[in-house]
């Protein structure tokens, strides 16, 4: 009974102490991490002139280019990617998008003969630049793939490259085709389908200058394997910006001493009431 009396006398002291602790707002900190990625806007400018049917790459230049581009697209998960097709003139096949499944569907539709024959490199750069400016992204890259010499279009390739450079756009250029001669399929009215040898003519000096003017690189793909390696290298060159932020989240714990104090108050009230009613 004496022990119970002592405990009862301690209740107000404990209650007051718990209220003071609750007012101090005890907290527990949790360290959290936030990862922010900034994607790159990329336009693939792809030559669809008839010479892209040459079979020095397998199954042919256009087929190999599409296959490798598809793998590249699937690896660039955080980027907006668009496609420009060009021959005598340039057209947007797909605007910038993060919907890479739909983009691949558009890529598969690209083929030789969809645009009148020719090679308008300057127009391709201008069209790709227009797409990138419309996107409004910070990091902008054009990957231009061709197997020929600029012979069409009203825009000079170097002029277009200088304009792109002034707008902060980097251009990587890829010349596609073996050295010397390449097998090319033809429909002969007498002998039917057959292959002839055609001379490979790529204006490497222009492509190299375009790349250097814009801070990019020029690559030469002589077969499907080298084309894959080129896209893989570009993939490594154009890294996404990753920012990691650490911050502390706090969980409020004041309610624990507060609830305990309230329970003690209620307990004290009932003990007092019982004591009053039982003591004669």
C-alpha positions as CSV (number, residue, x, y, z in Angstrom):
1,X,0.0,0.0,0.0
2,X,2.9,2.3,0.8
3,X,4.5,1.4,-2.5
4,X,1.3,2.2,-4.4
5,X,1.1,5.5,-2.6
6,X,4.7,6.4,-3.7
7,X,3.9,5.4,-7.3
8,X,0.8,7.5,-7.2
9,X,2.8,10.5,-6.0
10,X,5.2,10.1,-8.9
11,X,2.5,10.2,-11.6
12,X,2.2,14.1,-11.6
13,X,6.0,14.4,-11.9
14,X,6.2,11.8,-14.7
15,X,3.3,13.5,-16.5
16,X,4.9,16.9,-16.3
17,X,8.2,15.4,-17.5
18,X,6.5,13.8,-20.5
19,X,4.6,17.0,-21.4
20,X,8.0,18.9,-21.4
21,X,9.5,16.2,-23.6
22,X,6.5,16.4,-26.0
23,X,6.9,20.2,-26.2
24,X,10.5,19.7,-27.2
25,X,9.3,17.9,-30.3
26,X,11.6,14.9,-30.5
27,X,12.3,13.7,-34.0
28,X,14.0,10.9,-35.8
29,X,16.0,11.6,-39.0
30,X,16.0,9.4,-42.1
31,X,18.6,10.1,-44.9
32,X,17.0,10.0,-48.3
33,X,18.5,10.1,-51.8
34,X,17.0,11.7,-54.9
35,X,18.4,10.9,-58.4
36,X,17.7,13.4,-61.1
37,X,18.5,12.6,-64.7
38,X,18.6,15.1,-67.5
39,X,18.1,13.5,-70.9
40,X,19.5,14.6,-74.3
41,X,17.5,15.5,-77.4
42,X,18.8,13.5,-80.3
43,X,17.8,13.6,-84.0
44,X,18.8,10.7,-86.2
45,X,19.2,12.1,-89.7
46,X,19.2,9.1,-92.1
47,X,20.0,8.9,-95.8
48,X,17.3,7.0,-97.7
49,X,18.7,7.6,-101.2
50,X,18.8,4.6,-103.6
51,X,22.5,4.0,-103.0
52,X,21.6,2.9,-99.5
53,X,20.4,-0.4,-101.1
54,X,24.1,-1.4,-101.6
55,X,24.9,-4.7,-100.0
56,X,28.4,-4.0,-98.5
57,X,26.6,-4.0,-95.2
58,X,24.1,-6.8,-94.3
59,X,21.4,-7.1,-95.4
60,X,22.1,-3.8,-97.0
61,X,23.1,-0.3,-95.9
62,X,19.6,0.9,-95.1
63,X,18.7,-2.4,-93.3
64,X,21.9,-2.4,-91.2
65,X,21.4,1.3,-90.4
66,X,17.9,0.7,-89.2
67,X,18.9,-2.3,-87.1
68,X,21.7,-0.5,-85.3
69,X,19.6,2.6,-84.8
70,X,16.9,0.6,-83.2
71,X,19.4,-0.8,-80.6
72,X,20.7,2.7,-80.0
73,X,17.2,4.0,-79.4
74,X,16.4,1.3,-76.9
75,X,19.5,2.1,-74.9
76,X,18.7,5.8,-74.6
77,X,15.8,5.4,-72.1
78,X,15.9,9.0,-70.8
79,X,16.3,10.8,-74.1
80,X,13.9,12.4,-76.5
81,X,14.7,11.1,-80.0
82,X,13.4,12.1,-83.4
83,X,14.1,10.9,-87.0
84,X,14.7,13.0,-90.1
85,X,14.9,11.1,-93.4
86,X,16.6,12.7,-96.4
87,X,17.4,12.1,-100.1
88,X,16.8,14.9,-102.6
89,X,15.1,16.8,-99.7
90,X,14.6,16.2,-96.0
91,X,11.5,15.4,-94.0
92,X,10.7,14.7,-90.4
93,X,9.7,11.1,-90.0
94,X,9.2,11.5,-86.2
95,X,9.4,14.5,-84.0
96,X,11.3,14.3,-80.7
97,X,9.6,11.8,-78.4
98,X,10.2,9.6,-75.3
99,X,7.8,7.0,-76.7
100,X,10.6,4.8,-78.1
101,X,8.3,2.0,-79.0
102,X,6.4,4.2,-81.4
103,X,9.6,5.7,-82.6
104,X,10.9,2.3,-83.6
105,X,7.7,1.7,-85.5
106,X,8.4,4.8,-87.5
107,X,12.1,3.7,-88.0
108,X,11.0,0.4,-89.5
109,X,8.9,2.3,-92.1
110,X,11.9,4.1,-93.4
111,X,13.1,2.8,-96.8
112,X,14.8,3.8,-100.0
113,X,12.5,5.3,-102.6
114,X,10.3,7.1,-100.1
115,X,11.9,10.4,-101.2
116,X,13.1,11.4,-104.7
117,X,16.7,10.4,-105.2
118,X,19.6,12.7,-104.3
119,X,21.6,13.5,-101.2
120,X,20.7,16.8,-99.5
121,X,23.0,16.9,-96.5
122,X,22.6,20.6,-95.8
123,X,18.8,20.3,-95.8
124,X,19.0,17.3,-93.5
125,X,21.0,19.3,-91.0
126,X,18.6,22.2,-91.2
127,X,15.5,20.0,-90.7
128,X,17.1,18.2,-87.7
129,X,18.1,21.6,-86.3
130,X,14.5,22.8,-86.6
131,X,13.3,19.8,-84.7
132,X,15.8,20.2,-81.9
133,X,15.0,23.9,-81.5
134,X,11.3,23.1,-81.3
135,X,12.0,20.7,-78.5
136,X,13.7,23.4,-76.4
137,X,16.1,21.0,-74.7
138,X,19.5,21.9,-73.2
139,X,21.6,19.2,-74.7
140,X,21.1,18.8,-78.5
141,X,22.7,16.2,-80.8
142,X,22.3,15.2,-84.4
143,X,23.6,11.9,-85.7
144,X,23.8,12.2,-89.5
145,X,24.3,9.0,-91.5
146,X,25.0,9.1,-95.2
147,X,26.7,7.1,-98.0
148,X,27.2,9.8,-100.5
149,X,28.1,13.3,-101.6
150,X,25.9,16.4,-101.2
151,X,24.3,16.9,-104.6
152,X,20.8,18.2,-103.8
153,X,19.0,20.8,-101.8
154,X,19.4,24.5,-101.5
155,X,21.3,24.6,-98.2
156,X,25.0,24.3,-98.1
157,X,26.1,21.6,-95.6
158,X,28.9,23.8,-94.0
159,X,26.5,26.8,-93.7
160,X,24.0,24.5,-92.0
161,X,26.6,23.1,-89.7
162,X,27.8,26.6,-88.6
163,X,24.3,27.6,-87.8
164,X,23.8,24.4,-85.8
165,X,27.0,25.1,-83.9
166,X,25.9,28.6,-83.1
167,X,22.7,27.2,-81.6
168,X,24.7,24.8,-79.4
169,X,23.9,21.7,-81.4
170,X,26.6,18.9,-81.8
171,X,26.7,16.8,-84.9
172,X,28.2,13.4,-85.2
173,X,28.6,12.2,-88.8
174,X,28.8,8.7,-90.1
175,X,29.9,7.8,-93.6
176,X,28.5,4.4,-94.6
177,X,30.1,2.2,-97.3
178,X,33.1,-0.1,-98.0
179,X,36.2,1.3,-99.6
180,X,36.4,0.9,-103.4
181,X,33.3,-0.8,-104.9
182,X,30.2,-2.2,-103.4
183,X,27.7,-4.8,-104.7
184,X,24.4,-3.2,-105.8
185,X,21.2,-5.0,-106.8
186,X,19.6,-4.1,-110.1
187,X,16.6,-5.3,-112.1
188,X,17.8,-6.2,-115.5
189,X,15.0,-6.6,-118.1
190,X,17.0,-9.4,-119.8
191,X,18.8,-11.2,-116.9
192,X,16.4,-10.3,-114.1
193,X,17.7,-9.4,-110.7
194,X,21.5,-9.3,-110.5
195,X,24.3,-7.5,-108.7
196,X,26.7,-5.0,-110.2
197,X,29.7,-3.3,-108.7
198,X,29.3,0.4,-108.0
199,X,32.0,2.9,-106.9
200,X,31.7,4.1,-103.3
201,X,31.8,7.9,-103.1
202,X,31.6,9.5,-99.7
203,X,32.5,13.1,-99.1
204,X,34.6,12.4,-96.0
205,X,36.2,15.8,-95.9
206,X,32.8,17.5,-95.7
207,X,31.5,15.1,-93.1
208,X,34.6,15.5,-91.0
209,X,34.4,19.3,-91.2
210,X,30.7,19.2,-90.2
211,X,31.6,17.2,-87.1
212,X,34.6,19.3,-86.1
213,X,32.6,22.6,-86.5
214,X,30.0,21.4,-84.1
215,X,32.2,19.6,-81.5
216,X,31.2,16.2,-82.8
217,X,33.1,13.3,-84.4
218,X,33.2,11.8,-87.8
219,X,33.1,8.0,-88.2
220,X,33.5,5.6,-91.2
221,X,31.4,2.4,-91.2
222,X,32.7,-0.1,-93.8
223,X,30.6,-3.0,-92.5
224,X,27.7,-3.8,-90.1
225,X,30.0,-4.6,-87.2
226,X,31.8,-1.2,-87.5
227,X,28.5,0.6,-87.7
228,X,27.4,-1.0,-84.5
229,X,30.6,-0.1,-82.8
230,X,30.2,3.5,-84.0
231,X,26.7,3.8,-82.4
232,X,28.1,2.2,-79.3
233,X,30.8,4.8,-79.1
234,X,28.4,7.7,-79.6
235,X,26.2,6.1,-76.9
236,X,29.2,6.4,-74.5
237,X,30.1,9.9,-75.7
238,X,26.7,11.3,-75.1
239,X,26.1,10.6,-71.4
240,X,23.1,11.7,-69.5
241,X,23.6,14.2,-66.7
242,X,22.9,12.6,-63.3
243,X,22.5,14.6,-60.2
244,X,22.2,12.9,-56.8
245,X,20.8,14.9,-53.9
246,X,20.9,13.8,-50.3
247,X,18.5,15.1,-47.8
248,X,17.2,14.2,-44.4
249,X,13.5,13.5,-43.6
250,X,12.4,13.9,-40.1
251,X,9.6,11.9,-38.4
252,X,7.8,13.6,-35.5
253,X,7.9,11.6,-32.3
254,X,6.2,14.1,-29.9
255,X,3.0,12.2,-29.9
256,X,4.6,9.3,-28.0
257,X,5.4,11.1,-24.7
258,X,2.1,13.2,-25.2
259,X,-0.1,10.1,-25.3
260,X,1.8,8.5,-22.4
261,X,1.3,11.7,-20.3
262,X,-2.5,11.7,-21.2
263,X,-2.8,8.0,-20.2
264,X,-1.1,8.8,-16.8
265,X,-3.5,11.8,-16.3
266,X,-6.5,9.6,-16.9
267,X,-5.0,6.8,-14.7
268,X,-4.3,9.4,-12.0
269,X,-7.9,10.7,-12.2
270,X,-9.4,7.2,-11.8
271,X,-7.1,6.2,-9.0
272,X,-8.0,9.4,-7.2
273,X,-11.7,8.8,-7.7
274,X,-11.4,5.2,-6.5
275,X,-9.5,6.4,-3.4
276,X,-12.1,9.0,-2.6
277,X,-15.0,6.6,-2.8
278,X,-13.3,3.8,-0.9
279,X,-11.7,5.7,1.9
280,X,-14.3,6.2,4.8
